[in-house]
Amino acid sequence: MATSNEPDPRFDSQVLTYKPESIIAAIETYYKALSKLPYVEESHIISPPTSGWPNITESNFAPLEKTNTVINLLKHLPYLQNPEKEKGYAIAFGTFPIDYTAAPFREPIDIQEAKNFKPDLAWPEDAVKGWVIPLTMSEDNYWGNWWLLDTTDGTVTDWAHNNSTEADVDYAPDDPRSWRNTCGETKKLEDLLAEWRSKFESLHWVAFADPTGREKVWNDEDIQRDEDTEHCEELQAIIRKHGWPVNFKRQECKEALETWMEDHQT
């Protein structure tokens, strides 16, 4: 693990600093913003007690082989609970938040099941470092993203081992950040979440279950129009009809969206 940060070539040689309070605030702000839309329920956003989540301890999380810095961060993060959905809420395309307060991370941790919450099972040579922790998981390791938080500098990197989105800039082989060279892009967590939030609030992205019951983020940005584009526009119209963003009737809107979903079931 790096003890001091060098200029980062992926950020115009800025020297980045890990600030756990900024990570916590960014995640909380993002979840609360999502709860204003008719998908995520505010009651499913859970905040830690003052002493932190009781199951997230050095002894319980020892099998994960993570640093004390990682464990302390996870202990004080807000989480988005899974309201009996297969993978929980979709918070970006095919991307789901990991709740480290829930099974299989409850005490005692189910280490075999916990292996499903890491992206590196098929790439043992690229095992996620001890100071790095997944904040999200992809829907199926092909669709969606594993975003990995590096606690040396507060950045997140897209695992991206199954596609061609490798970043243009690599780190030197002896740089502790060189694990990112086989991954995708690296961003500051605050910037990534702000980008996603803008997409949702502008309704370019709409999160809701599709007619099959699959949790989905619809979008209107595809170059080629298809049925999904049309469905996204229908959902946008329903949300705007219910007053988004100024005089929004959230519950009425959610009921209308659920009716739309039922009407489109095959």
Backbone as JSON, one array per atom type, in Angstrom:
{
  "sequence": "MATSNEPDPRFDSQVLTYKPESIIAAIETYYKALSKLPYVEESHIISPPTSGWPNITESNFAPLEKTNTVINLLKHLPYLQNPEKEKGYAIAFGTFPIDYTAAPFREPIDIQEAKNFKPDLAWPEDAVKGWVIPLTMSEDNYWGNWWLLDTTDGTVTDWAHNNSTEADVDYAPDDPRSWRNTCGETKKLEDLLAEWRSKFESLHWVAFADPTGREKVWNDEDIQRDEDTEHCEELQAIIRKHGWPVNFKRQECKEALETWMEDHQT",
  "N": [[0.84, -1.2, 0.0], [0.46, 2.23, -0.79], [2.25, 4.79, 0.92], [2.56, 7.46, 0.65], [1.33, 9.88, -1.62], [1.95, 10.23, -5.07], [2.17, 12.52, -7.88], [-0.66, 12.2, -10.0], [-0.96, 10.62, -13.05], [-3.34, 10.25, -14.4], [-4.88, 12.32, -13.7], [-3.99, 14.8, -14.61], [-1.54, 15.11, -13.32], [-2.16, 15.86, -10.72], [-1.92, 15.79, -7.14], [-3.55, 13.6, -5.29], [-5.71, 13.23, -2.44], [-6.81, 11.1, 0.12], [-9.9, 11.4, 1.64], [-11.92, 10.42, 3.96], [-14.3, 11.47, 5.06], [-15.32, 12.96, 2.96], [-15.91, 10.98, 1.1], [-17.94, 9.58, 2.44], [-19.9, 11.61, 2.64], [-20.4, 12.12, -0.07], [-21.56, 9.73, -1.0], [-23.84, 9.55, 0.63], [-25.2, 11.9, -0.14], [-25.73, 11.31, -2.8], [-27.42, 9.03, -2.67], [-29.61, 10.16, -1.33], [-30.43, 12.03, -3.2], [-31.29, 10.32, -5.25], [-33.5, 9.26, -3.97], [-35.42, 11.17, -4.19], [-36.56, 10.84, -6.6], [-38.91, 8.6, -8.26], [-38.18, 5.89, -7.33], [-35.92, 4.77, -5.63], [-36.46, 4.25, -2.22], [-36.53, 6.47, 0.5], [-36.47, 5.44, 3.06], [-34.96, 3.2, 2.82], [-32.38, 3.96, 2.84], [-29.74, 3.69, 4.91], [-28.12, 4.83, 7.82], [-25.07, 4.81, 9.69], [-24.71, 3.9, 13.19], [-23.27, 6.0, 15.78], [-20.91, 4.76, 16.64], [-20.36, 3.2, 14.49], [-21.06, 0.52, 12.09], [-21.94, -2.49, 13.65], [-21.22, -5.07, 12.73], [-19.07, -4.74, 11.09], [-16.01, -5.23, 11.58], [-12.53, -5.6, 12.48], [-11.98, -8.26, 13.16], [-14.24, -9.75, 12.2], [-14.15, -9.13, 9.48], [-11.71, -10.06, 8.74], [-11.21, -12.32, 7.0], [-11.49, -11.14, 4.5], [-9.21, -9.81, 3.99], [-8.53, -7.05, 4.09], [-7.35, -3.68, 4.56], [-7.03, -1.81, 7.66], [-7.86, 0.77, 7.19], [-9.69, 0.52, 5.07], [-11.65, -1.05, 6.35], [-12.46, 0.66, 8.41], [-13.59, 2.72, 6.93], [-15.76, 1.39, 5.6], [-17.19, 0.77, 7.85], [-18.39, 3.14, 8.57], [-19.91, 4.06, 6.49], [-22.9, 5.16, 4.75], [-25.57, 3.03, 3.67], [-27.43, 1.41, 1.04], [-30.24, -0.31, 1.4], [-31.43, -3.56, 0.36], [-34.49, -3.89, -1.02], [-35.89, -6.49, -1.14], [-35.3, -7.15, -3.76], [-33.68, -8.82, -6.51], [-30.92, -8.11, -6.81], [-30.94, -5.76, -5.51], [-31.28, -2.17, -5.64], [-30.83, -0.67, -8.83], [-28.31, 1.57, -9.51], [-26.93, 2.75, -11.5], [-26.2, 2.01, -14.95], [-26.85, -1.36, -15.08], [-25.65, -1.66, -12.6], [-25.04, -2.1, -9.19], [-25.29, -1.19, -5.75], [-23.13, -2.3, -3.09], [-24.01, -3.68, -0.05], [-22.51, -3.68, 2.86], [-23.41, -4.23, 5.37], [-25.17, -6.23, 5.32], [-26.16, -9.7, 4.68], [-23.73, -11.46, 2.77], [-22.14, -10.51, 4.82], [-22.71, -10.18, 7.44], [-22.14, -10.93, 10.93], [-21.3, -14.22, 11.91], [-19.09, -13.73, 9.14], [-19.9, -15.0, 5.92], [-17.69, -16.45, 4.19], [-17.41, -17.88, 1.79], [-19.7, -17.19, 0.32], [-19.27, -14.48, 0.26], [-17.32, -14.21, -1.64], [-18.61, -13.85, -4.01], [-19.0, -11.2, -4.16], [-16.93, -9.81, -5.24], [-14.86, -8.85, -7.96], [-12.79, -10.37, -9.04], [-12.56, -13.15, -9.3], [-12.13, -14.68, -11.59], [-9.74, -13.77, -12.38], [-7.19, -14.31, -10.87], [-4.57, -13.41, -10.87], [-4.85, -10.73, -10.91], [-5.83, -9.88, -8.47], [-7.92, -7.98, -6.31], [-6.55, -5.31, -4.53], [-5.49, -5.02, -1.07], [-6.03, -2.52, 0.01], [-8.06, -1.6, -1.47], [-11.5, -1.49, -2.33], [-14.55, -2.91, -3.5], [-17.28, -0.84, -4.28], [-19.54, -1.06, -5.76], [-21.33, -3.56, -7.67], [-21.39, -5.43, -10.72], [-24.12, -6.32, -12.89], [-23.91, -8.86, -14.06], [-21.25, -9.42, -14.43], [-20.63, -8.75, -17.0], [-22.41, -6.87, -17.97], [-22.82, -3.71, -16.74], [-21.01, -2.26, -13.9], [-18.17, -2.82, -11.84], [-17.16, -0.73, -9.48], [-14.25, 0.28, -8.02], [-13.01, 1.4, -5.01], [-10.17, 3.2, -4.1], [-8.4, 3.49, -1.25], [-6.15, 4.98, -0.85], [-6.25, 7.36, -2.16], [-8.88, 8.12, -2.64], [-10.07, 7.75, -5.12], [-12.09, 6.14, -7.67], [-12.1, 3.22, -9.63], [-13.03, 1.69, -12.64], [-13.49, -1.71, -12.92], [-13.7, -3.33, -15.34], [-12.68, -5.59, -16.87], [-13.8, -7.04, -18.84], [-14.23, -5.68, -21.17], [-13.33, -3.13, -23.6], [-12.51, -0.73, -22.41], [-10.18, 0.37, -21.39], [-8.14, 2.76, -19.77], [-6.46, 5.64, -21.21], [-4.08, 6.39, -20.1], [-1.37, 4.96, -18.43], [0.09, 3.68, -15.36], [3.4, 3.65, -13.94], [5.22, 0.55, -13.78], [6.19, 0.01, -11.17], [4.62, 1.55, -9.58], [2.3, 1.8, -6.94], [-0.28, 2.14, -7.8], [-0.47, 0.84, -10.17], [-2.07, -1.38, -10.54], [-4.34, -0.5, -11.69], [-3.88, -0.43, -14.37], [-4.82, -2.55, -15.88], [-7.45, -2.15, -15.8], [-10.43, -0.11, -16.26], [-11.48, 3.27, -16.69], [-10.48, 5.85, -14.36], [-11.83, 7.78, -11.76], [-12.58, 10.61, -9.64], [-14.51, 9.9, -6.81], [-16.55, 11.67, -6.01], [-16.94, 13.15, -8.34], [-17.82, 11.2, -10.17], [-20.28, 10.39, -9.01], [-21.66, 12.8, -9.05], [-21.91, 13.18, -11.76], [-23.56, 10.98, -12.47], [-25.8, 11.68, -10.93], [-26.66, 14.04, -12.2], [-27.49, 12.98, -14.65], [-29.71, 11.47, -13.86], [-31.4, 13.41, -12.66], [-31.95, 15.08, -14.76], [-33.46, 13.44, -16.21], [-32.41, 12.03, -18.33], [-31.49, 9.59, -17.68], [-33.48, 7.01, -16.36], [-34.49, 5.23, -13.64], [-36.04, 2.21, -13.02], [-38.04, -0.73, -12.61], [-38.14, -3.07, -15.32], [-40.62, -4.39, -17.67], [-40.29, -7.14, -17.21], [-39.62, -7.32, -14.63], [-37.0, -6.91, -14.01], [-34.47, -4.96, -12.53], [-33.64, -1.79, -13.71], [-31.84, 0.74, -15.51], [-32.99, 3.05, -17.59], [-32.33, 4.83, -20.66], [-32.06, 7.77, -22.76], [-30.12, 8.21, -24.56], [-28.96, 6.64, -26.49], [-27.57, 6.19, -29.7], [-28.86, 4.81, -31.73], [-32.24, 4.43, -32.15], [-34.54, 2.44, -30.35], [-36.82, -0.02, -28.98], [-36.35, 0.26, -26.24], [-35.56, 2.93, -26.06], [-37.93, 4.23, -26.72], [-39.53, 3.34, -24.61], [-38.18, 4.56, -22.47], [-38.71, 7.25, -23.03], [-41.45, 7.26, -22.64], [-41.58, 6.77, -19.9], [-40.25, 9.06, -18.97], [-42.14, 10.99, -19.72], [-44.27, 10.36, -18.05], [-43.17, 10.94, -15.52], [-42.63, 13.7, -15.75], [-45.22, 14.6, -16.16], [-46.22, 14.36, -13.65], [-45.16, 16.49, -12.31], [-42.37, 16.79, -12.05], [-39.44, 18.79, -12.1], [-40.26, 20.47, -10.05], [-42.83, 20.65, -8.73], [-43.36, 18.03, -7.66], [-45.23, 15.1, -7.52], [-44.59, 12.54, -5.92], [-45.42, 9.93, -4.93], [-47.81, 9.46, -6.34], [-46.78, 9.47, -8.87], [-45.06, 7.24, -8.79], [-46.92, 5.19, -8.52], [-48.2, 5.45, -10.99], [-46.11, 4.73, -12.68], [-45.77, 2.07, -11.94], [-48.2, 1.05, -12.85], [-47.79, 1.45, -15.58], [-45.73, -0.39, -15.99], [-47.03, -2.81, -15.46], [-48.89, -2.78, -17.53], [-47.26, -3.2, -19.69], [-46.29, -5.71, -19.46], [-45.53, -8.95, -20.72]],
  "CA": [[0.0, 0.0, 0.0], [1.24, 3.47, -0.84], [2.25, 5.57, 2.15], [2.43, 8.85, 0.26], [0.85, 9.93, -2.99], [2.7, 10.92, -6.11], [1.28, 13.11, -8.88], [-1.43, 11.15, -10.69], [-0.99, 10.9, -14.49], [-4.71, 10.24, -14.92], [-5.54, 13.55, -13.24], [-3.11, 15.93, -14.95], [-0.45, 15.17, -12.33], [-2.6, 16.32, -9.4], [-1.66, 14.91, -6.01], [-4.87, 13.38, -4.69], [-5.68, 12.88, -1.02], [-7.96, 10.35, 0.62], [-10.66, 12.07, 2.69], [-13.08, 9.55, 4.19], [-15.53, 12.24, 5.29], [-15.83, 13.35, 1.65], [-16.48, 9.77, 0.51], [-19.2, 9.34, 3.14], [-20.85, 12.66, 2.27], [-20.76, 11.98, -1.48], [-22.48, 8.6, -1.14], [-25.1, 9.92, 1.27], [-25.85, 12.9, -1.0], [-26.21, 10.64, -4.01], [-28.59, 8.21, -2.34], [-30.74, 11.04, -1.01], [-30.9, 12.6, -4.47], [-32.05, 9.28, -5.93], [-34.76, 9.01, -3.26], [-36.4, 12.18, -4.6], [-37.2, 10.28, -7.79], [-39.86, 7.55, -7.87], [-37.58, 4.56, -7.39], [-35.31, 4.47, -4.34], [-37.21, 4.73, -1.07], [-35.64, 7.09, 1.49], [-36.38, 4.57, 4.24], [-33.98, 2.15, 2.55], [-31.04, 4.52, 3.05], [-29.46, 3.5, 6.33], [-26.93, 5.52, 8.31], [-24.47, 4.03, 10.79], [-24.68, 4.48, 14.53], [-22.07, 6.78, 16.04], [-19.76, 3.87, 16.76], [-20.2, 2.45, 13.25], [-21.82, -0.72, 11.96], [-21.32, -3.45, 14.58], [-20.69, -6.28, 12.09], [-17.87, -4.42, 10.31], [-14.89, -5.18, 12.53], [-11.31, -6.24, 11.98], [-12.06, -9.72, 13.34], [-15.23, -10.34, 11.31], [-13.77, -8.91, 8.09], [-10.35, -10.55, 8.53], [-11.07, -13.17, 5.81], [-11.47, -10.35, 3.27], [-7.82, -9.35, 3.86], [-8.56, -5.63, 3.8], [-6.63, -2.86, 5.54], [-7.84, -1.15, 8.68], [-8.45, 1.96, 6.58], [-10.88, 0.07, 4.35], [-12.66, -1.49, 7.32], [-12.98, 1.83, 9.11], [-14.49, 3.43, 6.01], [-16.99, 0.61, 5.45], [-17.9, 0.81, 9.13], [-19.07, 4.41, 8.75], [-20.63, 4.45, 5.27], [-24.33, 4.88, 4.61], [-25.82, 1.96, 2.71], [-28.75, 1.32, 0.44], [-30.72, -1.66, 1.65], [-32.1, -4.26, -0.72], [-35.91, -4.11, -0.68], [-36.36, -7.76, -1.68], [-35.03, -7.26, -5.19], [-32.64, -9.84, -6.67], [-29.62, -7.53, -6.52], [-31.13, -4.45, -4.91], [-31.57, -1.07, -6.56], [-29.86, -0.29, -9.85], [-27.97, 2.98, -9.31], [-26.39, 3.15, -12.79], [-26.48, 0.92, -15.88], [-26.44, -2.68, -14.65], [-24.7, -1.45, -11.5], [-25.77, -2.2, -7.93], [-24.44, -0.92, -4.58], [-22.9, -3.42, -2.18], [-24.35, -3.36, 1.33], [-21.61, -4.47, 3.72], [-24.05, -4.54, 6.65], [-26.12, -7.31, 5.09], [-25.58, -10.99, 4.29], [-23.06, -12.44, 3.63], [-21.12, -9.83, 5.63], [-23.09, -10.17, 8.85], [-21.25, -11.75, 11.76], [-19.98, -14.38, 11.29], [-19.1, -13.54, 7.71], [-19.92, -16.2, 5.09], [-16.6, -16.12, 3.28], [-17.65, -18.46, 0.46], [-20.69, -16.36, -0.36], [-18.69, -13.15, 0.08], [-16.5, -14.2, -2.86], [-19.44, -13.39, -5.12], [-19.06, -9.75, -4.11], [-15.64, -9.28, -5.7], [-14.83, -9.1, -9.41], [-11.52, -10.93, -9.5], [-12.49, -14.6, -9.19], [-11.6, -15.25, -12.83], [-8.44, -13.15, -12.65], [-6.44, -14.35, -9.61], [-3.33, -12.64, -10.99], [-5.21, -9.32, -10.75], [-6.65, -9.8, -7.27], [-8.13, -6.63, -5.79], [-5.59, -5.04, -3.47], [-6.04, -4.93, 0.28], [-6.46, -1.16, 0.31], [-9.08, -1.28, -2.47], [-12.74, -2.18, -2.0], [-15.67, -2.64, -4.41], [-18.47, -0.15, -3.78], [-20.67, -1.54, -6.55], [-21.11, -4.8, -8.41], [-22.09, -5.44, -12.0], [-25.28, -7.21, -12.91], [-23.54, -10.23, -14.41], [-19.83, -9.37, -14.79], [-20.48, -8.26, -18.37], [-23.25, -5.68, -18.06], [-22.69, -2.97, -15.5], [-19.64, -1.94, -13.5], [-17.58, -2.91, -10.51], [-16.36, 0.46, -9.2], [-13.35, -0.05, -6.92], [-12.5, 2.57, -4.3], [-8.8, 3.12, -3.61], [-8.35, 4.31, -0.03], [-4.95, 5.82, -0.77], [-6.48, 8.68, -2.76], [-10.3, 8.42, -2.77], [-10.57, 7.58, -6.48], [-12.72, 4.88, -8.02], [-11.68, 2.72, -10.94], [-13.9, 0.68, -13.22], [-12.77, -2.97, -13.1], [-13.69, -3.34, -16.8], [-11.83, -6.61, -17.48], [-14.52, -7.74, -19.91], [-14.48, -4.82, -22.33], [-12.15, -2.43, -24.12], [-12.55, 0.65, -21.93], [-8.98, 0.69, -20.64], [-7.79, 4.18, -19.82], [-5.36, 5.98, -22.12], [-2.84, 6.65, -19.35], [-0.96, 3.9, -17.51], [1.04, 3.99, -14.29], [4.67, 2.92, -14.02], [5.06, -0.79, -13.2], [6.49, -0.02, -9.74], [3.68, 2.44, -8.9], [1.25, 1.01, -6.28], [-1.54, 2.3, -8.53], [-0.38, 0.17, -11.47], [-3.14, -2.36, -10.67], [-5.38, 0.1, -12.52], [-3.53, -0.48, -15.79], [-5.63, -3.57, -16.54], [-8.84, -1.78, -15.56], [-10.94, 0.97, -17.08], [-11.19, 4.65, -16.31], [-10.39, 6.22, -12.94], [-12.47, 9.06, -11.49], [-12.85, 10.94, -8.25], [-15.84, 9.39, -6.51], [-17.5, 12.78, -6.01], [-17.23, 13.52, -9.73], [-18.62, 10.14, -10.78], [-21.65, 10.43, -8.49], [-22.28, 14.04, -9.54], [-22.26, 12.91, -13.17], [-24.74, 10.12, -12.46], [-26.94, 12.43, -10.39], [-27.12, 14.94, -13.25], [-28.21, 12.18, -15.64], [-31.02, 11.1, -13.31], [-32.25, 14.57, -12.4], [-32.37, 15.6, -16.05], [-34.27, 12.35, -16.76], [-31.74, 11.28, -19.4], [-31.55, 8.25, -17.12], [-34.65, 6.74, -15.52], [-34.37, 3.93, -12.97], [-37.29, 1.56, -12.63], [-38.07, -2.11, -13.1], [-38.72, -3.22, -16.65], [-41.82, -5.25, -17.6], [-39.98, -8.49, -16.74], [-39.28, -7.22, -13.22], [-35.55, -6.66, -13.87], [-34.13, -3.59, -12.17], [-33.02, -1.28, -14.93], [-31.7, 2.17, -15.77], [-33.3, 3.36, -18.98], [-31.71, 6.08, -21.08], [-32.49, 8.29, -24.06], [-28.9, 8.7, -25.19], [-28.46, 5.73, -27.51], [-27.6, 6.76, -31.05], [-29.87, 4.09, -32.49], [-33.5, 4.32, -31.43], [-35.15, 1.12, -30.31], [-37.95, -0.08, -28.07], [-35.93, 0.79, -24.95], [-35.6, 4.39, -26.15], [-39.34, 4.63, -26.66], [-39.99, 3.12, -23.24], [-37.59, 5.61, -21.64], [-39.46, 8.49, -23.28], [-42.76, 7.12, -21.99], [-41.35, 6.96, -18.47], [-39.96, 10.48, -18.78], [-43.4, 11.74, -19.84], [-45.05, 10.12, -16.83], [-42.54, 11.66, -14.42], [-42.86, 15.14, -15.97], [-46.66, 14.84, -15.99], [-46.48, 14.44, -12.21], [-44.61, 17.72, -11.74], [-40.91, 16.85, -11.9], [-38.81, 18.61, -10.78], [-40.62, 21.54, -9.1], [-44.02, 20.32, -7.94], [-43.4, 16.62, -7.94], [-46.1, 14.23, -6.74], [-43.77, 11.34, -6.03], [-46.13, 8.68, -4.74], [-48.72, 9.3, -7.47], [-45.94, 9.13, -10.02], [-44.6, 5.86, -8.65], [-48.06, 4.33, -8.83], [-48.4, 5.5, -12.44], [-45.05, 3.94, -13.3], [-46.07, 0.66, -11.69], [-49.27, 0.71, -13.79], [-47.16, 1.34, -16.89], [-44.99, -1.64, -16.03], [-48.01, -3.9, -15.56], [-49.5, -2.73, -18.87], [-46.29, -3.62, -20.71], [-45.85, -7.08, -19.23], [-45.91, -9.87, -21.8]],
  "C": [[0.87, 1.24, 0.0], [1.13, 4.24, 0.46], [2.17, 7.06, 1.87], [2.08, 8.89, -1.21], [1.76, 10.75, -3.89], [1.71, 11.59, -7.06], [0.61, 12.02, -9.73], [-1.52, 11.47, -12.18], [-2.38, 10.86, -15.1], [-5.49, 11.48, -14.51], [-4.6, 14.75, -13.43], [-2.07, 16.19, -13.88], [-0.87, 15.82, -11.01], [-2.15, 15.31, -8.35], [-2.97, 14.78, -5.24], [-4.73, 12.87, -3.26], [-6.96, 12.14, -0.64], [-8.61, 11.08, 1.78], [-11.94, 11.26, 2.95], [-14.38, 10.31, 4.41], [-16.15, 12.69, 3.97], [-16.48, 12.17, 0.94], [-17.85, 9.5, 1.12], [-20.26, 10.34, 2.7], [-21.31, 12.49, 0.82], [-21.77, 10.85, -1.68], [-23.84, 8.94, -0.54], [-25.88, 10.91, 0.4], [-26.45, 12.24, -2.23], [-27.46, 9.81, -3.72], [-29.81, 9.07, -2.04], [-31.31, 11.69, -2.27], [-31.74, 11.57, -5.23], [-33.42, 9.07, -5.28], [-35.82, 10.07, -3.58], [-37.16, 11.73, -5.84], [-38.04, 9.07, -7.39], [-39.3, 6.14, -7.98], [-37.02, 4.17, -6.04], [-36.15, 5.07, -3.22], [-36.23, 5.29, -0.02], [-35.46, 6.21, 2.71], [-35.38, 3.44, 4.05], [-32.55, 2.66, 2.6], [-30.76, 4.43, 4.54], [-28.13, 4.16, 6.69], [-26.38, 4.8, 9.53], [-24.7, 4.69, 12.14], [-23.35, 5.21, 14.74], [-20.81, 5.93, 16.07], [-19.51, 3.05, 15.49], [-21.0, 1.16, 13.25], [-21.17, -1.83, 12.78], [-20.74, -4.7, 13.92], [-19.38, -6.03, 11.35], [-16.72, -4.17, 11.28], [-13.68, -5.86, 11.9], [-11.41, -7.75, 12.07], [-13.05, -10.35, 12.36], [-14.82, -10.23, 9.85], [-12.35, -9.42, 7.78], [-10.22, -11.45, 7.29], [-11.02, -12.39, 4.49], [-10.08, -9.77, 2.99], [-7.77, -7.88, 3.4], [-7.85, -4.85, 4.91], [-7.59, -2.27, 6.56], [-8.52, 0.1, 8.12], [-9.72, 1.61, 5.82], [-11.99, -0.28, 5.34], [-13.27, -0.3, 8.04], [-13.91, 2.64, 8.21], [-15.81, 2.69, 5.87], [-17.84, 0.7, 6.7], [-18.75, 2.07, 9.28], [-19.8, 4.91, 7.5], [-22.14, 4.33, 5.46], [-24.51, 3.79, 3.56], [-27.24, 2.03, 2.2], [-29.21, -0.11, 0.58], [-31.42, -2.24, 0.42], [-33.54, -4.55, -0.33], [-36.48, -5.33, -1.4], [-36.32, -7.79, -3.21], [-33.84, -8.2, -5.35], [-31.26, -9.3, -6.31], [-29.74, -6.17, -5.84], [-31.47, -3.42, -5.97], [-30.45, -0.94, -7.6], [-29.58, 1.2, -9.69], [-27.2, 3.57, -10.49], [-26.62, 1.94, -13.69], [-25.94, -0.41, -15.36], [-25.55, -2.69, -13.44], [-25.46, -1.32, -10.18], [-24.84, -1.94, -6.75], [-24.29, -2.16, -3.71], [-23.17, -2.95, -0.75], [-23.52, -4.26, 2.25], [-22.18, -4.69, 5.12], [-24.94, -5.77, 6.54], [-25.39, -8.62, 4.82], [-24.87, -10.82, 2.94], [-22.04, -11.83, 4.6], [-21.51, -9.7, 7.1], [-22.16, -11.12, 9.62], [-21.92, -13.07, 12.13], [-20.09, -14.31, 9.77], [-19.1, -14.89, 6.99], [-18.9, -15.99, 3.98], [-16.81, -16.7, 1.89], [-18.63, -17.61, -0.32], [-20.13, -14.97, -0.63], [-17.83, -13.07, -1.17], [-17.28, -13.75, -4.07], [-19.52, -11.87, -5.19], [-17.69, -9.13, -4.42], [-15.49, -9.68, -7.16], [-13.7, -9.97, -9.9], [-11.43, -12.45, -9.45], [-11.86, -15.24, -10.42], [-10.22, -14.7, -13.18], [-7.59, -13.14, -11.38], [-5.13, -13.55, -9.67], [-3.59, -11.14, -10.81], [-6.08, -9.12, -9.51], [-6.73, -8.37, -6.75], [-7.24, -6.42, -4.56], [-6.27, -4.85, -2.12], [-6.54, -3.55, 0.64], [-7.54, -0.66, -0.64], [-10.32, -2.1, -2.17], [-13.83, -1.88, -3.04], [-16.81, -1.92, -3.68], [-19.72, -0.61, -4.51], [-20.3, -2.87, -7.18], [-21.9, -4.72, -9.71], [-23.21, -6.47, -11.96], [-24.86, -8.66, -13.15], [-22.08, -10.37, -14.84], [-19.58, -8.99, -16.25], [-21.24, -6.94, -18.54], [-23.21, -4.97, -16.72], [-21.24, -2.9, -15.05], [-19.35, -2.26, -12.04], [-16.73, -1.65, -10.34], [-15.58, 0.21, -7.92], [-12.78, 1.22, -6.31], [-11.1, 2.3, -3.77], [-8.67, 4.06, -2.41], [-7.02, 5.03, 0.15], [-5.22, 7.23, -1.28], [-7.95, 9.03, -2.99], [-10.84, 8.31, -4.18], [-11.3, 6.25, -6.6], [-12.31, 4.51, -9.43], [-12.64, 1.62, -11.38], [-13.09, -0.58, -13.51], [-12.6, -3.3, -14.59], [-12.78, -4.39, -17.43], [-12.52, -7.31, -18.66], [-14.82, -6.85, -21.11], [-13.22, -4.05, -22.67], [-12.08, -0.99, -23.65], [-11.32, 1.0, -21.1], [-8.62, 2.16, -20.83], [-6.58, 4.4, -20.72], [-4.03, 6.1, -21.4], [-2.58, 5.51, -18.38], [0.0, 4.44, -16.46], [2.31, 3.18, -14.49], [4.51, 1.57, -13.32], [5.31, -0.85, -11.69], [5.6, 0.93, -8.93], [2.6, 1.59, -8.23], [-0.11, 1.12, -6.97], [-1.55, 1.55, -9.86], [-1.41, -0.95, -11.63], [-4.26, -1.83, -11.57], [-5.1, -0.05, -14.01], [-4.34, -1.52, -16.56], [-7.12, -3.29, -16.4], [-9.27, -0.68, -16.53], [-10.57, 2.33, -16.52], [-11.18, 4.83, -14.79], [-10.99, 7.61, -12.78], [-12.43, 9.36, -9.99], [-14.29, 10.52, -7.96], [-16.88, 10.51, -6.57], [-17.9, 13.17, -7.42], [-18.11, 12.47, -10.41], [-20.07, 10.23, -10.32], [-22.37, 11.7, -8.94], [-22.72, 13.87, -10.99], [-23.51, 12.05, -13.25], [-25.97, 10.89, -11.98], [-27.51, 13.36, -11.45], [-27.93, 14.19, -14.31], [-29.61, 11.83, -15.14], [-31.92, 12.32, -13.17], [-32.72, 15.23, -13.69], [-33.28, 14.62, -16.8], [-33.67, 11.74, -18.03], [-31.61, 9.83, -18.98], [-32.81, 8.15, -16.27], [-34.5, 5.33, -14.94], [-35.76, 3.43, -12.6], [-37.22, 0.13, -13.14], [-38.65, -2.13, -14.51], [-39.91, -4.19, -16.58], [-41.56, -6.69, -17.16], [-39.67, -8.51, -15.25], [-37.81, -7.0, -12.96], [-35.3, -5.2, -13.54], [-33.28, -2.99, -13.28], [-32.89, 0.23, -14.88], [-31.9, 2.38, -17.26], [-32.58, 4.66, -19.36], [-32.18, 6.49, -22.46], [-31.29, 8.73, -24.9], [-28.33, 7.77, -26.25], [-28.6, 6.36, -28.89], [-28.7, 6.11, -31.88], [-31.13, 3.93, -31.64], [-34.01, 2.89, -31.49], [-36.3, 1.15, -29.32], [-37.59, 0.49, -26.7], [-35.96, 2.32, -24.95], [-37.03, 4.88, -26.03], [-39.89, 4.45, -25.25], [-39.44, 4.2, -22.3], [-38.37, 6.91, -21.81], [-40.85, 8.44, -22.66], [-42.63, 7.32, -20.48], [-41.05, 8.42, -18.14], [-41.26, 11.3, -18.78], [-44.25, 11.57, -18.59], [-44.49, 10.94, -15.66], [-42.78, 13.17, -14.55], [-44.34, 15.5, -15.76], [-47.0, 15.0, -14.51], [-45.65, 15.53, -11.53], [-43.11, 17.8, -11.57], [-40.36, 18.02, -12.71], [-39.37, 19.53, -9.69], [-41.76, 21.15, -8.18], [-44.31, 18.83, -8.07], [-44.29, 15.86, -6.97], [-45.51, 12.81, -6.82], [-44.57, 10.05, -5.94], [-47.11, 8.42, -5.89], [-47.95, 8.88, -8.71], [-45.49, 7.68, -9.96], [-45.73, 4.88, -8.97], [-48.34, 4.3, -10.32], [-47.34, 4.69, -13.17], [-45.28, 2.45, -13.11], [-47.2, 0.18, -12.61], [-48.71, 0.55, -15.19], [-46.44, 0.0, -17.03], [-45.95, -2.82, -16.2], [-48.63, -3.95, -16.95], [-48.56, -3.25, -19.95], [-45.76, -5.03, -20.47], [-46.36, -7.99, -20.34], [-46.14, -11.27, -21.27]]
}
